Amino acid sequence: MPKPLVAIVGRPNVGKSTLFNRLVGQRMSIVSPVPGTTRDRVSASVSWKDRSFILVDTGGLEVMPSSDMWDKVRAQVEMALEEADAIIFLTDTVEGLTPGDEEIAQSLRRRGKPLLLAVNKADNFRREQGVVEFYRLGLGEPVPISAYHNLGIEDLLIKLDSLLPVSPGEEEETEVLKLAIVGRPNVGKSQLLNAILGDERAIVSEIPGTTRDAIDVSMSFGGRPVTLIDTAGVRRRGHIEGGIEKYSVLRAMRAVERSNVCLLVTDATESVTEQDTHVAGQVLDTYKGVVVVINKVDLVEGEVEREELLREARRMLKFIPYAPICFASALQGTGVQEVMEAAVTVYQEGARVVSRGALERVLLDAMAAHPPPSRGGKVLKIHRIYQKGTNPPTFVLPVNDPELVHFSYQRYLENRLRSAFGFAGNPIHLIFSSARAIRGEK
């Protein structure tokens, strides 16, 4: 039995994301005084005492959506409510009981799901007194809280615990491929997520920057557990606007950091741009495996144009020549299977473990073919090599002086290791350490 799912719903700007962050214990959802900041569903696991559940933050509900975007936000909230085992209906004692609250309450009541009414921003005596009016909603006793000041949260969790279904003990954690979908704005990342899932899980819009939070979605591919992470579009630093977009980009890069493999999505109609290379560089800086996805290939005519796209991608992304490149059309669902197969292969290659003996032989052959460089009459001496970790493949090489390692020789050794052992789609992390330091000498 999976963990129970709890959805936080309410009208815009009542503090849903603040409550989500409080319960999760970290700032996962964007918090802003601008109504409508949270658009897609954001989820995280919450543990409290012996209870564990999945908490979902949602966009604000408007009684009369004023735009196509708000219609889509409402659709996302509806999907979260359909999946939920229990609902936290969050209201606001500062604004007081509104017609919007009454409309939402009526809609929630019809669902017949376990429901907890919480009144936020009750951080002083006067505001606590205002909680009384929420009895008029007919949803039972309202729980006064202040998510920002951490007031009433314990009472909220106690009541929530009584509403949740009893689940069996936690299953053993299995190895999970964490796959981040990254790229500049409006290249089709969310559409690719939906194509992989076969489900309208993330909002798809022609407006650049629609996805602001990183969204985690669990799935299975070929019997392997996978966590898909959709992220906000990443721009070059000089092109990042302040406020909400700035925090979205930070979260996108944090999503990259906690992934194993990244799907770098580009747009076939624009080829690979400088912005794409910037995103690729950020992925490389975190030593993550990568699959380049040329999306919107349905808008490209003929094999000749595809070959030209492939050549241009290789030229622009020459600093990650090991990355496989896949063509896909997220809109039509073509190429998606190949993308996922490539991602699994990259993950498996990154997890490869090589024996010390095999590594030593490759190192000796490499040094015989191309002796280590010297500087100022001092020759680099590499004593040995051993593998320190996987995903990314990480190797330690004790040397007489790390300062003598030239970038070109490091790249040469990386290429020799890649030629011998593969590691397709993965950067190889070489750590040149002082042999003296490794032996514990001063």
C-alpha positions, 0 to 999 in steps of 0.5 A: 500500500502506498503512502497516503496522499494529503493535498493542501487547497484553498484560494490564492495567497492564504499561505498554502506554500508556507504551510507546505514548507513548514510541514516538509521542513524545507523551502521546497515551494516558492513563497511570494505575496504575489497571488498565483505563484504556485501553479503546478502540483508540488509534492514531498514526503513528510514524516511525523512520529511514526506516520509518513505521508505524501504532501501536495501543494497546489495552486490557488483556487478561484471561483471564476478563473479569469484566464486560460492559465487559471483554468489550467491551474484549477484543472491541476488542483482537481487532479490533486484532489482526485488522488488525495486520501485527505485534504487540508482546506486552508483559509485565512483569518486576516481576510476572513471568511469569503464567498470564495471560501464558501464556494470551495467548501461546498465543492470539497464537501461533495467529494466526501473525502476526509477533510481538515479545515485550517485557518492560517495567520492566527498569530495573535489573540484578535486573529484567533478570535476571528477563527470562530466565523469559519464554523459557518462553513459546516466542516467541523472545528477549524484549527487555528495556525500560523504556518509562518510562525509555527503556531498550531502545527502540532495540533494540525498534525494530530488531527490530520493523523486521525484522518489518514488511512492506516498503512503497513510498515515502510517498504525497503527503499530501492534504488531509484533513477532520479531523472531531471528534465532541464532546459531553457524556457519553452522548449517543451519540458513539461510536455515531455514529462506528460508524454513520458507519463501519458498523463497531463501531470504538468501544465503545458502552455505556450507562455515561457516560464509556465513551470516555476517549481520543480515537480517530482513524479514517481513512475516505473520504466521497464520495472525500474523505479524512476522519479521524474523531476520537471523544472522551471526553464533556466536562462543565463544569469544575466537574463534571469528576472528578479523575484519569482523567476530567480527562485525558480531557477535556484530550485531548478539547479537544486533539482539538477543537484539531487538527480542522477541523470538530466534530460537536456531538452532543446528545440529542433526549430531553433537548433542548439543555442548559447542558452542551451550550452549554458544549461549544459555547462551547469549540468556538467558542473554538478557532474551529472549524467546527461541525455540531450533531447532535441524536441519538436522534431515533428516540425523538422522536414526530412533526414537531411535537416535532422543530420544538420541538427545533429552536427550542430548539436555536436558542435555546440555541445562539444564539451560533453561529447559523451552525451547521447542525443535523441530526437523526440516529439513530446507533442506526438509522443514519438521518440519518448521510449528511446529517450527513456532507454537512453536515460536508463543506459546512462544511469547504469553506465554511471553505476559501473564499478571497475576493479583496481587491477583493470584501472591500473593497467589502463593507467600504465598503458596511458602513461606509456603512450603519453608520458605525464607532463613536467613543469619547471623541470619537475615531472608529474608522477602518478602513483596509482588509481582507484575508484572512489564512487559511482554516479558520477564515476569518480577516481582518485589518482595519488600524485607527487604534486597536484599542481603539475596536472595540466588540463589537457592531460586530465582530459587525455586520461578521462578519454582513455578511461572512457575508451576502456570502460564506457561510462556513456553519458557520464562525466568522469570525475578525476581527483588528483590528490597528494600521495603524501596527504593520502598516506596521512603524512604532513 
